[in-house]
Amino acid sequence: MHTSVPHRRIGSTDLEASALSLGSWHTYDRVDFADAVAMVRHALDRGVNLFDVGVYGLPGAPPTFTDVIWGAIMRAIGPPREDFLLSAKLWIEGFGPRGFRPQLENTLLRTGLDHADLVILGDLRCDDVPLDDLVGDLAELARDGLIRAWGVNNWSAPNIRALRDIADRDEVAGPQLAQLKYSVARRSIPDGAPFAELFRAGFQMEASDVLEGGILAGNTTPGRAIGRDPGGVRESILAAVPVLADLAEKLGTTPAQLCIAFTLTHPANVSTLVGASRLEQVEQNIGAFDLLARVGSDELRALVEPFWADRDAVSPEGP
């Protein structure tokens, strides 16, 4: 019998998301199309229904088509639209006179869909962003049936509280979750007091960058772009990779499964976002649920405590 990925409700919405989700960043444009179709079909068959898809090409840079390819993959498989959730990225830098609508319309054009179930606002990199306007624009997109819920990516706890306060004041839906870096090495923000307060109020997390761009899985020289290094702790993470591999071997598992299983122990984590380029990786990632059931949350968290690299390197409030 194969493990089936459980589903969890996103915040106060009616969306039921798989506890494991697949991302598109620098993924589908590196994979043979037939192999990608087989991989995504297998993920769907095992219960994965949440797909994080973004338009990642920057002005002046070579165009990327990972989102376009993902749309073609879904058309090739042909699942009913209600059987999967599209989580799309929207970038604060592109918020203009028409709000987020042009970005969202471009994403829907490129993926071939008519709405996004969830949209995630990109990093907040400046202090003069009109938060009231963002909340109002997203409420309008929801009223028009273009989105069903929204969240943020790596925002600080105070800024998330501000968004929620504005939404409550205006009696519209606020952010439901935050994509946060969360791994055996990067824990200070999701495990800190500011976010714990948000989580107690019903806010949730989607764990991301859980393998540090593949480094924690043993690929210490990734041949692609990987996430930023808050706190400058990547060298410490690299140094710990052999020890993490030894622990995984003692537990009869892989470093990737161990790292993913750790993220599943967080009570506010609605889904763990991973990038996979091979069917075997999807299968291995799903195996993290079996590892967690075998070892237990408390024991697993205790075993990986020594790998916490950013303990004193970043503010628990977030960026």
N, C-alpha and C positions, 0 to 999 in steps of 0.2 A: 504494500500500500504506500502511495506517495503522500508526503505531507502537503496539505493544502494551506495556502497563505490566508491567515484570518483577516477579517475586515473590521475596521473601527470607524465610528462616526466622527466626522470632522466638526468639532465645536458644536455650535447650536444649529447647524444646518441639517438637511436630510441626506447629505452625501455620505456614502459608506465607502471608505478608501481601504485598499489593501495595506497591510502593515509593512509591506515591502513595495517600493515603487522604482520604476526605471527612468533614468535620465537620458537626455539626448546630447548633452554637451560633448562635442568632439567625438561622437560615438558612431552614428549610423553612416557618416560619410567616410568611415575607415573600414567598413565591413562589406563583404560581398552581399549583394542584395538578397539572394536566395537564402544565404545563411542568416541574415537579419530577420527575414520573414519566419524562418523556422524557429529562431530564438524567441521572437515576440509571441508567436503562436503558442510555444511551449509555456511561456510566462503566463499568458492568458488562461491556458488550460489548468495551470496550477493555482489560479486565483488572483494573480497580479492584475489590478485594474487601473492603477494610477500611473500616468505617464507624464513626466516633466519635460516640456518641449519649449525651446526658446529660439528666437531669431538672433544669432550670435555674430553676424557679420558687422564690422565697424566701417564707417565711411573711410574710403581710401585703402582699406585692407582687402585682401583676396576674399571673394564671396564664399560663404559656407552654405551647405544645403542639407544639413542634418535634419532640420525640421521638415523640409520638403520630402526627403526620403522617408522620414517617419510616417508622413501622411500617405505616401505610396505603399508603405508596408501595411498600414491598417486597411487600405482599400484592397490589397492583395489577400489579406486574411478574411476581411468582410465581417467582423463581429457587429452585432447590433449596436447602435450608438449608445444605448442605455447600459451596455455591458462594460464600458470603460470610461474613465475620467481623464480629460485633458487638463493638465496644469500648465498654464502658459506664463512666460515671463514678460513683464512690462518694465521699461527702464525709466527711472526718474528723469534722466537727462533728456529724454524725448517727450516729456510732458509739455505740450504747447497750447496754442489757442483753442484747439479742439480736444484738449485733454489727452487721455490715453487712447481715444477711439482710433486714430490712424494706425497706431502700433498694433492694436488688437485686430483691426480689419486686415492688416498685412499678415499677421500670424494665421488668421482663419483662411485667408486666400492661399497661403503657402501650404497649409495642412489639409485644406479641402473640407473644413468643418464649418458649421454655422454658429457655434458658440463654444466658449471655454467653461468648463465646470469650476475651475479655480484659476485665479491669476495671482502671481507672486510679484510684488514690487521689488525691483532691484535695490542694491545697496544705496543708503542715504549718505552721500559724500559731501554735502554742504548744509549750512545752517539756515538758509533763506528759502527753503522749500515751503510753499503755502499748504500746510497740512489740511486746512479746511477745504481747499479746492480739490485736493486728492480724494478726500472722503466723499465729497459731493459728486465728483466725476464718476467714481466707482459705483455710487448709489444709482446714478443715471444709467450706467451700463447694465446694472442688474435689472432695473425697471424695463429696459429695452430687450431683455432676454439674452444678452450677449455674454453675461457671466452669471455664475450662481453663488460664488463665494470668493473671498480674496484674503491674501496674507502678505507677509513681507519677508525679505531675505536679509539676514544679519543686521537688523535694526537694533538699536539699544532699547533696553527696558523702558526708560523714560519716554522715548519717542513713541513706543507702542502704546504706553498708557495714554499719551496725548491723543493718539488716533482713536482709541477706544472711548475716551471722554468726549471727543467731538462727535463720534457716531451716536453715543448715548444722548447727547444734547439735541442732536438733529433727528433722533428717532429713526436711524437707518442702521443697516448692518455694518459692523466694524470688522477689523481683521480677526480671522479665526485662528491663525497659526503663524509661526515664524519658521522659515528654514534657517537652521543654525548649524554651524560647524559643531559636530559632536562625535567624539571618538574616544578610544582608550587614552589618547594623548591630549586631546583638547576637550576639557570638561568644565573649565572655570565659569563660562557664561551660562550654559543651561543648568549647571548644578549649583549656581550661586543664588544668594538670597533675593536679588531683584527679580529674577525670572521665576523663582519659586513662588513669589507673591502673585505674579501673573497667572501661573499655572493653577494656583489654588482658586483663582477667579474663573477658571474654565478655559483659559487660553491654552493652546497646544503648540507642539513643536513637530517639525519634520526634520529628522536628523539628516545632515548632509556632510559631504566630504569625509565620510566615515573611514575611508582607507587612505586618506592623505594622498590622493591621486595615484593610488596603487602602492605607495611606499610601504605601508603597514602590511600589505599582502606579500611583500618581498621584492617588489619591483623598485629597487632603490635608484634607478636612473630612468624615470619615465620619459618616453620619447614624445611627449605631447605637453600642451599647456596644462598646468594644475593650479589649484586654488592659492590664494594669498597666504602669507605666513604671519598672522598676528602674533605679536610677542617675540618674534624671531626665534622660535623653538625648533625649527625643522632639523637642525643639526643634531639636537638631542633626540629627536624622534628617529632619525636615521641610525644613531648609535644604538638605540634600543631594539632595532628590528631583529637581530639574531636571538636576543633573549626572549622576545615575543614568540618567535618561531619555535624555540625550545619548549615554551609553555604550551603552545598549541599541540606539539607532538606528544607531550605528556598526557594531554587531555584527549588524544586520539582524534584531533580535528585539524583544521587548517588555520593559519593566521587570519584569513579573510572571514571565515565562519566565526572565529572567536571575536573579532572586532564588530561584526554585524550583530552577533548575539548580545554583546555588551549594550549596544544602542537600544535593543528591544527591552532592556530592563528599566528604562526610564518611564515612569508612569504617565508622563504627559506627551510621550512620543507617539503620535498617531501613525507615522509611517517613516521608514528608513529608506532614504534615496540612494540608490547605487547606480553606477554606470557599468553596463555589461556589453561586451562585444562578441561573446561566444555563448552558445547554449550551455556549455559545461559550466560557465561562470554563473549563469542563472540558477542552475541546479545546485551548485555549491552554496550560493547565497541563501537559497531556500532552506538548505540544510542547517542554517543557523538556528531555526526554530527547534529542531530536534536537539541540538546542543544545549540550548537554554533549558529545555524540558529535562534533560539528563543531569545537568550540573546545578541548576537553580540560580535565581537572580542574585541572592545575597552572596553565595559562594563565588559566583563569576565576578561580581564587582570587587570582591576582596582580592581575588587572584590578579586582576589587572590594575589594581591601585598603584603599583610601582611605575606604571607607564604614563602616569598623568604628568605631562610635560609642561603645560601652561598654568600650573597651579597658582603661581605668583607673578605670572608674566603679563596677564591681561586683566582689565577691570571686569568684574562680574556683571556690571551693567551693560556691557557690550560696547560696540564701536560708537 
